[in-house]
Amino acid sequence: MRTHHTPVFLKEAVYALDIKKNEQYIDATYGEGGHAREIVRNGGLLLAIDADIEQVNKDANTFKIVHGNFADIQEIAKQEGCLSVSGILFDFGLSMRQIREGGKGFSFENLNDSLDMRLSDKGMSASDYLNNADHETLQHDLMKYSEDIHSKEIANKIIQQRSVKAIETVQDLLHIVDTVVQRNMMTRRKTYARIFQALRIVINNEIENIKKALNGALNITKTDGKIVVITFHSIEDRVVKSFARSKSEYLIESIVDVGRNRQLAQFERSAVLRVLTII
């Protein structure tokens, strides 16, 4: 089990940015700062963004880090005087600290964690959503964003259970899933992961944020600059791919097949590295 954070595609993502000394780069999803440090080590000037205030405060004396949502990258860059940048990095994964130690219910292994799942402290928590969303919305969201065959029945069970007892902890939610998926633990764990993915997407408005972020990034990246994107599941990757194809007159899309050059770590196996080069 990983107990510390190792950046996904660290060398490959920063290499794809094609760092030029003393030119401006943005790490729009700072996290634990692994990619940011590599950008600076290669000579880039760095602006970093993160929605998690704990991540920002931890390294505020090391880098220029703005507390904000990556969706607002264009506005944040303008406020910081970064009107034209040479490269932008988006890593849409969570850090190990957020998963293991955040206490917000991101991991289905932390049974006693509250079902919060907010990357910031704003908006509705996962518990609020599960206990208050109407039946149709709950079914739609779980089916769309988990892509799990059991999601409709799980939504039905959530509606039943919350009328008896509020759903507040990770364990509460897993108990509901277990009443639906009564197969082996491997099958249940896959469903756990998909349902938790769906909730994180909904609570943090991730899909719309990605769309807005990519458009903002395109507007502030100069010709020959790179927008490097690391995705971790097919839903967000489809958003990036669709964006690239819709903007084909402005950029060239490529995929870096990291696995051809080295063995992938277990935590990298679901990740996809796309590079959008501005033309």
Kinemage of the C-alpha trace (Angstrom):
@kinemage 1
@onewidth
@group {chain A} dominant
@subgroup {mainchain}
@vectorlist {calphas} color= white
{ca met a 1} P 0.000 0.000 0.000
{ca arg a 2} L 1.262 3.475 -0.886
{ca thr a 3} L 1.601 5.573 2.259
{ca his a 4} L 3.164 8.616 0.566
{ca his a 5} L 2.249 10.473 -2.575
{ca thr a 6} L 4.087 9.656 -5.773
{ca pro a 7} L 3.072 11.863 -8.713
{ca val a 8} L 1.566 10.000 -11.640
{ca phe a 9} L 3.661 10.196 -14.834
{ca leu a 10} L 5.999 12.666 -13.130
{ca lys a 11} L 8.833 12.684 -15.667
{ca glu a 12} L 6.590 12.090 -18.680
{ca ala a 13} L 4.101 14.863 -17.894
{ca val a 14} L 6.787 17.466 -17.257
{ca tyr a 15} L 8.730 16.355 -20.349
{ca ala a 16} L 5.526 16.782 -22.375
{ca leu a 17} L 5.309 20.393 -21.174
{ca asp a 18} L 8.614 21.027 -23.002
{ca ile a 19} L 9.834 23.388 -20.269
{ca lys a 20} L 11.715 26.447 -21.464
{ca lys a 21} L 13.834 28.295 -18.926
{ca asn a 22} L 12.220 31.378 -17.345
{ca glu a 23} L 8.945 30.947 -19.205
{ca gln a 24} L 5.617 30.788 -17.347
{ca tyr a 25} L 3.839 27.536 -16.479
{ca ile a 26} L 0.753 26.721 -14.428
{ca asp a 27} L 0.218 23.600 -12.349
{ca ala a 28} L -3.568 23.870 -12.107
{ca thr a 29} L -3.934 20.923 -9.708
{ca tyr a 30} L -1.035 21.377 -7.301
{ca gly a 31} L -1.826 18.579 -4.826
{ca glu a 32} L 1.327 17.472 -3.020
{ca gly a 33} L 3.472 19.526 -5.393
{ca gly a 34} L 5.454 16.776 -7.110
{ca his a 35} L 4.860 18.013 -10.647
{ca ala a 36} L 5.335 21.626 -9.561
{ca arg a 37} L 8.770 20.902 -8.122
{ca glu a 38} L 9.817 19.166 -11.324
{ca ile a 39} L 8.653 22.131 -13.416
{ca val a 40} L 10.738 24.511 -11.304
{ca arg a 41} L 13.714 22.126 -11.319
{ca asn a 42} L 13.629 22.245 -15.106
{ca gly a 43} L 13.731 26.039 -15.115
{ca gly a 44} L 10.086 27.022 -15.485
{ca leu a 45} L 8.434 29.913 -13.652
{ca leu a 46} L 5.503 28.503 -11.709
{ca leu a 47} L 2.007 29.517 -10.719
{ca ala a 48} L 0.127 26.772 -8.870
{ca ile a 49} L -3.587 26.391 -8.084
{ca asp a 50} L -5.363 24.078 -5.649
{ca ala a 51} L -8.883 23.923 -4.236
{ca asp a 52} L -7.753 22.274 -0.989
{ca ile a 53} L -6.705 24.979 1.467
{ca glu a 54} L -4.612 22.483 3.456
{ca gln a 55} L -2.520 21.732 0.383
{ca val a 56} L -2.088 25.452 -0.278
{ca asn a 57} L -1.083 26.348 3.268
{ca lys a 58} L 1.394 23.483 3.488
{ca asp a 59} L 3.661 24.830 0.744
{ca ala a 60} L 2.691 28.510 0.551
{ca asn a 61} L 6.211 29.569 1.503
{ca thr a 62} L 7.778 27.443 -1.241
{ca phe a 63} L 5.735 28.304 -4.338
{ca lys a 64} L 3.245 30.878 -5.539
{ca ile a 65} L 0.065 28.882 -4.851
{ca val a 66} L -3.421 30.309 -5.263
{ca his a 67} L -6.355 28.827 -3.391
{ca gly a 68} L -8.974 28.295 -6.078
{ca asn a 69} L -10.712 25.938 -8.455
{ca phe a 70} L -8.892 24.894 -11.608
{ca ala a 71} L -12.100 25.698 -13.483
{ca asp a 72} L -11.280 29.378 -12.892
{ca ile a 73} L -7.788 29.117 -14.370
{ca gln a 74} L -8.272 31.965 -16.851
{ca glu a 75} L -9.506 34.382 -14.182
{ca ile a 76} L -6.816 33.337 -11.699
{ca ala a 77} L -4.062 33.644 -14.303
{ca lys a 78} L -5.263 37.137 -15.210
{ca gln a 79} L -5.290 38.193 -11.547
{ca glu a 80} L -1.722 36.915 -11.169
{ca gly a 81} L -0.489 38.607 -14.331
{ca cys a 82} L -0.088 35.390 -16.324
{ca leu a 83} L -1.800 36.494 -19.520
{ca ser a 84} L 0.137 34.199 -21.863
{ca val a 85} L 1.726 30.977 -20.610
{ca ser a 86} L 3.926 28.325 -22.209
{ca gly a 87} L 2.277 25.345 -20.598
{ca ile a 88} L -0.418 24.132 -18.225
{ca leu a 89} L -0.676 20.852 -16.335
{ca phe a 90} L -3.913 19.251 -15.141
{ca asp a 91} L -3.711 16.108 -12.984
{ca phe a 92} L -7.277 15.127 -12.141
{ca gly a 93} L -6.365 12.562 -9.477
{ca leu a 94} L -6.464 12.926 -5.702
{ca ser a 95} L -3.336 12.976 -3.569
{ca met a 96} L -2.661 10.144 -1.129
{ca arg a 97} L -3.081 12.570 1.762
{ca gln a 98} L -6.592 13.401 0.608
{ca ile a 99} L -7.453 9.737 0.161
{ca arg a 100} L -5.848 8.271 3.280
{ca glu a 101} L -5.812 11.130 5.764
{ca gly a 102} L -8.296 13.736 4.592
{ca gly a 103} L -11.206 12.374 6.635
{ca lys a 104} L -13.666 13.357 3.914
{ca gly a 105} L -14.766 9.929 2.773
{ca phe a 106} L -12.864 9.763 -0.508
{ca ser a 107} L -11.700 6.226 0.229
{ca phe a 108} L -14.110 3.348 0.810
{ca glu a 109} L -11.457 1.793 3.056
{ca asn a 110} L -11.880 4.451 5.772
{ca leu a 111} L -15.132 3.136 7.190
{ca asn a 112} L -15.631 5.734 9.905
{ca asp a 113} L -15.010 8.786 7.715
{ca ser a 114} L -17.890 11.167 7.194
{ca leu a 115} L -19.272 11.239 3.654
{ca asp a 116} L -18.111 14.726 2.758
{ca met a 117} L -16.114 14.392 -0.492
{ca arg a 118} L -15.814 18.151 -1.069
{ca leu a 119} L -12.384 19.212 -2.311
{ca ser a 120} L -13.135 22.613 -0.793
{ca asp a 121} L -15.428 23.411 2.120
{ca lys a 122} L -18.081 24.962 -0.096
{ca gly a 123} L -21.308 23.460 -1.327
{ca met a 124} L -23.176 20.289 -0.497
{ca ser a 125} L -21.481 17.290 1.087
{ca ala a 126} L -21.944 13.742 -0.215
{ca ser a 127} L -24.018 12.928 2.849
{ca asp a 128} L -26.322 15.895 2.206
{ca tyr a 129} L -26.688 14.799 -1.394
{ca leu a 130} L -27.449 11.162 -0.576
{ca asn a 131} L -30.031 12.117 2.019
{ca asn a 132} L -31.791 14.831 0.013
{ca ala a 133} L -31.470 14.249 -3.742
{ca asp a 134} L -34.732 13.228 -5.362
{ca his a 135} L -35.052 9.668 -6.635
{ca glu a 136} L -34.759 10.522 -10.325
{ca thr a 137} L -31.675 12.687 -9.840
{ca leu a 138} L -29.956 10.079 -7.687
{ca gln a 139} L -30.592 7.320 -10.204
{ca his a 140} L -29.459 9.465 -13.118
{ca asp a 141} L -26.239 10.608 -11.446
{ca leu a 142} L -25.162 7.205 -10.152
{ca met a 143} L -25.894 5.516 -13.477
{ca lys a 144} L -24.171 8.205 -15.553
{ca tyr a 145} L -21.067 8.751 -13.472
{ca ser a 146} L -20.408 5.301 -12.040
{ca glu a 147} L -21.234 3.311 -15.181
{ca asp a 148} L -21.871 0.373 -12.851
{ca ile a 149} L -24.549 -2.193 -13.706
{ca his a 150} L -25.824 -2.140 -10.123
{ca ser a 151} L -26.151 1.645 -9.843
{ca lys a 152} L -29.917 1.876 -10.422
{ca glu a 153} L -30.663 -0.690 -7.729
{ca ile a 154} L -28.181 0.971 -5.364
{ca ala a 155} L -29.986 4.283 -5.865
{ca asn a 156} L -33.274 2.566 -5.002
{ca lys a 157} L -31.755 1.105 -1.825
{ca ile a 158} L -30.387 4.508 -0.809
{ca ile a 159} L -33.883 5.983 -1.060
{ca gln a 160} L -35.253 3.165 1.119
{ca gln a 161} L -32.470 3.324 3.698
{ca arg a 162} L -32.452 7.079 4.217
{ca ser a 163} L -36.116 7.000 5.214
{ca val a 164} L -35.062 4.804 8.144
{ca lys a 165} L -31.633 6.206 9.015
{ca ala a 166} L -29.547 9.027 7.572
{ca ile a 167} L -26.537 7.993 5.488
{ca glu a 168} L -23.595 9.718 7.144
{ca thr a 169} L -20.448 7.570 6.994
{ca val a 170} L -18.515 5.476 4.503
{ca gln a 171} L -19.670 2.364 6.342
{ca asp a 172} L -23.314 3.396 5.976
{ca leu a 173} L -22.936 3.581 2.206
{ca leu a 174} L -20.975 0.340 1.897
{ca his a 175} L -23.669 -1.473 3.857
{ca ile a 176} L -26.228 -0.364 1.259
{ca val a 177} L -24.014 -1.471 -1.628
{ca asp a 178} L -23.488 -4.846 0.049
{ca thr a 179} L -27.242 -5.484 0.171
{ca val a 180} L -27.306 -5.110 -3.620
{ca val a 181} L -23.988 -6.663 -4.662
{ca gln a 182} L -23.791 -9.966 -2.846
{ca arg a 183} L -20.987 -11.495 -4.874
{ca asn a 184} L -17.293 -11.855 -4.023
{ca met a 185} L -15.313 -9.048 -2.444
{ca met a 186} L -13.435 -8.242 -5.655
{ca thr a 187} L -16.728 -7.508 -7.431
{ca arg a 188} L -17.981 -5.443 -4.511
{ca arg a 189} L -14.773 -3.401 -4.358
{ca lys a 190} L -15.123 -2.512 -8.037
{ca thr a 191} L -18.661 -1.301 -7.400
{ca tyr a 192} L -17.528 0.605 -4.302
{ca ala a 193} L -14.909 2.416 -6.398
{ca arg a 194} L -17.399 3.299 -9.145
{ca ile a 195} L -20.064 4.594 -6.740
{ca phe a 196} L -17.509 6.681 -4.842
{ca gln a 197} L -16.232 8.017 -8.175
{ca ala a 198} L -19.761 9.064 -9.130
{ca leu a 199} L -20.297 10.873 -5.844
{ca arg a 200} L -16.992 12.725 -6.092
{ca ile a 201} L -17.851 13.834 -9.633
{ca val a 202} L -21.289 15.112 -8.587
{ca ile a 203} L -20.256 16.816 -5.353
{ca asn a 204} L -17.361 18.669 -6.966
{ca asn a 205} L -19.086 19.369 -10.301
{ca glu a 206} L -16.028 17.816 -11.894
{ca ile a 207} L -17.193 17.383 -15.465
{ca glu a 208} L -18.352 20.976 -15.916
{ca asn a 209} L -15.222 22.203 -14.142
{ca ile a 210} L -13.011 20.256 -16.544
{ca lys a 211} L -14.837 21.701 -19.547
{ca lys a 212} L -14.487 25.245 -18.251
{ca ala a 213} L -10.851 24.693 -17.288
{ca leu a 214} L -9.870 23.407 -20.724
{ca asn a 215} L -11.505 26.355 -22.454
{ca gly a 216} L -9.796 28.765 -20.075
{ca ala a 217} L -6.456 27.036 -20.586
{ca leu a 218} L -6.791 27.317 -24.361
{ca asn a 219} L -7.381 31.060 -24.033
{ca ile a 220} L -4.181 31.726 -22.071
{ca thr a 221} L -1.714 29.285 -23.650
{ca lys a 222} L 0.436 30.780 -26.394
{ca thr a 223} L 1.214 29.274 -29.790
{ca asp a 224} L 3.371 26.119 -29.490
{ca gly a 225} L 2.465 25.931 -25.797
{ca lys a 226} L 1.278 22.692 -24.228
{ca ile a 227} L -1.782 21.743 -22.205
{ca val a 228} L -0.913 18.430 -20.525
{ca val a 229} L -3.776 16.469 -19.000
{ca ile a 230} L -3.736 13.350 -16.810
{ca thr a 231} L -7.096 11.607 -16.468
{ca phe a 232} L -8.003 8.571 -14.371
{ca his a 233} L -11.317 7.264 -15.645
{ca ser a 234} L -13.111 7.032 -18.957
{ca ile a 235} L -15.694 9.736 -18.186
{ca glu a 236} L -13.228 12.574 -17.668
{ca asp a 237} L -10.989 11.272 -20.445
{ca arg a 238} L -13.912 11.417 -22.891
{ca val a 239} L -14.421 15.066 -21.912
{ca val a 240} L -10.792 15.879 -22.745
{ca lys a 241} L -10.908 13.919 -26.004
{ca ser a 242} L -14.167 15.586 -27.044
{ca phe a 243} L -12.765 19.025 -26.238
{ca ala a 244} L -9.637 18.379 -28.301
{ca arg a 245} L -11.644 17.255 -31.302
{ca ser a 246} L -14.017 20.220 -31.057
{ca lys a 247} L -11.023 22.607 -31.028
{ca ser a 248} L -8.975 20.873 -33.701
{ca glu a 249} L -8.478 24.149 -35.592
{ca tyr a 250} L -6.626 25.537 -32.564
{ca leu a 251} L -4.647 22.562 -31.284
{ca ile a 252} L -3.111 19.185 -32.048
{ca glu a 253} L -3.872 16.304 -29.671
{ca ser a 254} L -1.517 13.420 -28.904
{ca ile a 255} L -1.444 10.595 -26.379
{ca val a 256} L 1.736 9.583 -24.577
{ca asp a 257} L 1.841 5.804 -24.216
{ca val a 258} L 3.923 5.710 -21.042
{ca gly a 259} L 3.551 1.948 -20.722
{ca arg a 260} L 5.556 1.382 -23.917
{ca asn a 261} L 8.679 2.819 -22.332
{ca arg a 262} L 8.524 1.567 -18.763
{ca gln a 263} L 6.522 -0.585 -16.407
{ca leu a 264} L 3.603 1.314 -14.932
{ca ala a 265} L 3.108 1.508 -11.187
{ca gln a 266} L -0.183 0.075 -9.994
{ca phe a 267} L -1.613 3.549 -9.298
{ca glu a 268} L -0.788 4.627 -12.868
{ca arg a 269} L -2.527 1.817 -14.742
{ca ser a 270} L -5.855 3.594 -15.219
{ca ala a 271} L -4.262 6.946 -16.069
{ca val a 272} L -4.138 8.493 -19.547
{ca leu a 273} L -1.694 11.249 -20.526
{ca arg a 274} L -2.902 13.582 -23.298
{ca val a 275} L -0.973 16.520 -24.730
{ca leu a 276} L -2.712 19.411 -26.490
{ca thr a 277} L -0.290 21.569 -28.492
{ca ile a 278} L -1.554 25.011 -29.448
{ca ile a 279} L -1.178 25.906 -33.137
